[in-house]
Amino acid sequence: MMADGPINALEASLAIEHTGPGLWAAVASPQYEANSGMFGGWTAALLLKTILSEAESAGSASAMTVNFVNRVVPGARLEVRTTRLGGGRSLTHWRCDVLSENSLLATAVVVLADRKESSVHTEVTMPAAPPPASIQRAVLPGTFASVVEVRPTLGDDLFNQTTTRSLNWERDGSGRPMDAVQLAFLSDLGAPRIFFVSDGPRPSSTITLSIYFHATSEELAACSDDYILCDMVGTRANAATIASRKDMWGRNGALLATSEQLCWFR
């Protein structure tokens, strides 16, 4: 598949330099700017990539929770700090922090797992959707919109709706093959759910985002740089926050990851 964006733009934006034990340096690429700072999925991807780059890390990503503390300014020089919290032979727990000028911007806790064969069960079913080539690409705000692709099959009308559900084909357009880092990046892609039940755009930002990685290495390899189908729905808006969940499917019907997030709105 030919990529619309520059090859490996996402990978280049996530470049990290090892500067000492548990210390890394990065730059917040302006190419992945959203409306009010860096796209949250980019920050999540940076945190996960840094942990997976640690010499002591072993296994594959199993779960991740990111808390967005302060705005990540595009173009800022970042310090990323990692700490192995503990674990055993099958599971290890890590913490990763992103800072700029000694100010904490985001923090994550990640579980890495030594995955073994086990019984298999999937309760949910991949929704039916027309092929992405038959759907017009959505126009997104922010500079990161030029390097991602969203083709909505449901929920393309954002305002004055009776449901917050959207069903989109989503893809990083740089040609980067699918892996856990890219799933973390795509997990935050989606219009704020409060928009759907409002008359127009409202100030909104992600407070916390949790991602659960289900895909096998074979299922990730089968995705290559293809679209994945993302089923996202708001669960409840109350007290100026709204929660949502997202199921992420490979084109072959494999459930790759699920995510939950809580957003603030005004």
C-alpha positions in Angstrom: 0.0 0.0 0.0 1.4 3.4 -0.9 1.6 5.9 2.0 0.2 9.4 1.6 2.7 10.9 4.1 6.4 10.9 4.3 7.8 7.4 5.0 8.3 6.7 8.7 7.2 10.3 9.7 5.8 8.9 13.0 9.0 6.9 13.7 11.1 10.0 13.1 9.0 12.1 15.4 9.5 9.5 18.2 13.3 9.6 18.0 14.8 9.2 21.5 18.4 9.5 22.7 19.7 7.6 25.7 21.4 10.2 28.0 21.9 8.1 31.2 20.5 5.4 33.4 16.7 5.7 33.0 17.1 9.0 31.1 16.2 9.8 27.5 15.9 12.9 25.4 13.3 13.7 22.8 11.7 16.6 20.9 7.9 17.2 20.6 7.5 17.2 16.9 5.3 20.1 15.6 4.1 17.7 12.9 2.0 16.0 15.5 0.4 19.0 17.1 -3.4 19.0 17.8 -5.6 21.9 18.8 -4.0 22.6 22.2 -0.6 21.1 22.3 0.8 17.7 21.1 -1.7 15.0 20.1 -2.2 12.8 23.1 -1.6 9.6 21.1 1.8 10.9 20.2 2.7 11.4 23.9 1.4 7.9 24.7 3.5 6.4 21.9 6.6 8.2 23.1 6.2 6.9 26.6 5.7 3.3 25.5 8.5 3.4 23.0 10.9 4.7 25.6 10.1 1.8 28.0 10.4 -0.8 25.3 13.8 0.7 24.4 15.2 0.1 28.0 17.8 -2.6 28.1 16.1 -4.2 31.1 12.6 -4.3 29.5 11.4 -7.8 28.5 8.2 -9.1 27.0 5.5 -7.2 25.1 3.2 -4.4 26.1 0.1 -5.7 27.9 -1.4 -2.6 29.5 -0.7 1.1 29.8 -2.3 4.0 31.6 -1.3 7.6 30.7 -2.1 10.6 32.8 -1.9 13.9 31.0 -0.7 16.4 33.6 0.3 19.5 31.6 0.3 20.7 28.0 3.2 19.3 25.8 4.3 22.3 23.8 5.1 21.4 20.1 8.8 21.9 19.5 9.8 21.6 23.2 12.8 19.6 24.2 11.7 16.7 26.5 13.3 14.6 29.1 11.9 11.1 29.5 12.5 9.2 32.7 11.9 5.5 33.2 11.7 3.4 36.4 11.3 -0.4 36.7 8.8 -0.7 39.6 9.1 -4.5 39.9 7.7 -7.8 38.7 8.6 -11.4 38.2 9.3 -13.8 35.4 6.0 -13.2 33.6 5.1 -9.6 34.3 7.1 -6.4 34.8 5.8 -3.0 35.8 7.3 0.3 34.7 6.8 4.0 35.2 7.7 6.6 32.6 7.5 10.4 32.9 7.8 13.1 30.3 9.2 16.5 31.6 10.2 19.8 30.1 12.3 22.2 32.1 11.7 20.0 35.2 7.9 20.4 34.8 6.0 17.1 34.7 3.9 16.9 31.5 2.7 13.3 31.4 3.2 10.1 33.3 2.5 6.4 32.5 2.4 3.0 34.1 3.1 0.1 31.7 2.8 -3.6 32.2 5.0 -5.8 30.0 4.1 -9.5 29.8 5.9 -12.7 28.7 3.0 -14.0 26.7 2.3 -17.7 26.7 -0.1 -19.9 24.9 -3.5 -20.2 26.7 -7.2 -20.7 26.1 -8.7 -18.2 23.7 -12.0 -16.3 23.9 -13.4 -13.1 22.3 -16.8 -11.9 23.5 -17.2 -8.9 21.2 -17.6 -9.1 17.4 -16.1 -6.8 14.8 -18.8 -4.5 13.4 -19.6 -4.6 9.7 -18.2 -1.7 7.7 -17.7 -0.9 4.0 -14.1 -1.0 2.8 -12.0 2.1 3.5 -11.3 2.8 -0.2 -15.0 3.5 -0.7 -15.2 6.2 2.0 -14.0 9.8 1.8 -11.2 10.8 4.1 -12.3 13.1 7.0 -10.8 16.5 7.4 -9.2 16.8 10.9 -7.9 19.8 12.8 -4.3 20.2 13.8 -1.1 19.6 11.9 -1.1 15.9 12.8 -4.2 15.6 10.5 -1.9 15.6 7.5 -0.1 12.4 8.6 -3.1 10.3 9.8 -6.1 9.0 7.9 -9.6 8.7 9.2 -12.4 7.4 7.0 -15.7 7.5 9.0 -18.5 4.9 8.3 -20.6 6.1 11.3 -20.5 9.3 13.3 -19.2 11.6 10.6 -21.8 14.2 11.7 -20.2 15.5 15.0 -23.0 17.7 16.4 -26.6 17.4 17.6 -26.6 13.6 17.5 -28.5 11.1 19.7 -25.5 8.8 20.0 -21.8 9.4 20.6 -20.7 6.3 18.7 -18.3 6.5 15.7 -17.0 3.7 13.5 -13.9 4.7 11.6 -11.2 3.2 9.5 -8.0 4.7 10.9 -4.4 4.6 9.8 -1.0 6.3 10.3 -0.2 7.5 6.8 3.6 7.4 7.1 4.0 3.7 6.1 5.1 2.6 9.5 4.1 -1.1 10.2 1.7 -1.7 13.0 3.0 -2.5 16.5 2.1 -1.7 20.1 3.5 1.8 19.9 1.3 2.6 16.9 -1.7 1.2 18.6 -1.0 3.5 21.5 -0.7 6.4 19.0 -4.1 5.5 17.4 -5.9 4.9 20.7 -6.4 8.6 21.3 -7.6 9.3 17.8 -11.3 10.4 17.7 -13.4 13.5 18.1 -14.3 14.4 21.7 -17.4 12.5 22.5 -19.1 15.6 24.0 -19.2 17.1 20.6 -21.8 14.6 19.4 -24.4 15.7 21.9 -23.6 19.5 21.7 -24.5 22.2 19.2 -20.8 22.7 18.2 -17.2 22.4 19.4 -16.4 22.7 23.1 -13.1 23.0 25.0 -12.1 19.4 25.8 -8.9 17.5 26.7 -7.9 14.0 27.7 -7.2 13.5 31.4 -6.3 9.8 31.5 -6.1 7.1 28.9 -5.8 3.3 29.4 -4.9 0.9 26.6 -5.0 -2.9 26.8 -3.0 -4.7 24.1 -4.5 -8.0 22.9 -2.9 -8.6 19.5 -0.4 -11.4 18.9 2.8 -10.6 17.0 1.3 -12.5 14.0 -1.8 -10.3 14.1 0.2 -7.2 14.2 2.4 -8.3 11.3 -0.8 -9.1 9.3 -1.9 -5.4 9.7 1.3 -4.0 8.1 0.5 -0.3 7.5 -3.1 -1.0 6.6 -6.2 0.6 8.1 -7.7 -0.7 11.4 -11.4 -0.4 12.2 -12.1 1.6 15.4 -15.4 1.5 17.2 -15.6 4.3 19.8 -18.5 5.3 22.1 -18.9 7.7 25.0 -20.2 6.0 28.1 -21.3 8.9 30.4 -20.9 12.7 30.6 -21.2 14.1 34.1 -19.6 16.8 36.3 -17.6 18.2 33.4 -16.0 14.9 32.4 -17.0 12.3 29.8 -15.7 8.7 29.6 -15.4 6.7 26.4 -14.2 3.3 25.2 -12.6 2.2 21.9 -12.3 -1.2 20.3 -9.5 -1.5 17.6 -9.9 -4.2 15.0 -7.6 -5.6 12.3 -9.1 -5.9 8.9 -9.0 -9.7 9.3 -11.3 -9.6 12.4 -8.7 -9.7 15.2 -9.3 -7.5 18.2 -6.0 -5.8 18.5 -6.5 -3.5 21.5 -9.1 -1.8 23.6 -8.9 1.5 25.4 -10.8 3.6 27.9 -10.3 7.3 28.5 -11.7 10.1 30.6 -11.9 13.7 29.1 -12.6 17.0 30.7 -14.9 19.4 28.9 -16.5 22.8 29.4 
